[in-house]
Amino acid sequence: MAVRRYGFVAGLGALVLALDQVSKVWVLGALSAARPAIEVTSFLNIVLVWNRGISFGLFNRESDWQPWFLVGLSLVIVAGLLVWLRTARGRWMTLAIALVAGGAIGNAVDRARLGAVVDFVDFHIGGRHFAAFNVADAAITCGVAVILAVSLFGGRKNAT
């Protein structure tokens, strides 16, 4: 059973990683100084944002060591998730771990390869723009939401 869960996490994590990287390659090819944004709907644009920091642009500054520190931190988090997977129970928790791990690796690849994370999804309502994000960020957010839901509402059996 544990082998199946690790296989599921590896497979879904690889899918998240692939979708994340393919979407970022597309954005880097589609946007330029001449075409800085693509309007998809009245509330959604595709833009190019270089995030050198962490969530919501926190610690967003240029330095030689910061991308590598964040790559290392991402890998430590993924390793911790894989250790946790040994004792975590339930399909939802396994799904959540896969989403968070795949997203963390996707953003780590950007930092190692480009020195920053490519964010591009720009939601806006009434002239107010929210923080741009990417496929990896969406997977991490969904995974964390599932972890919280299972922990709070899933009962003792699923929360471990």
Summary of the structure (lengths in Angstrom):
residues: 160
radius of gyration: 16.9
end to end distance: 16.3
largest distance: 54.7
contacts: 474
relative contact order: 0.18
helix: 62%
strand: 16%
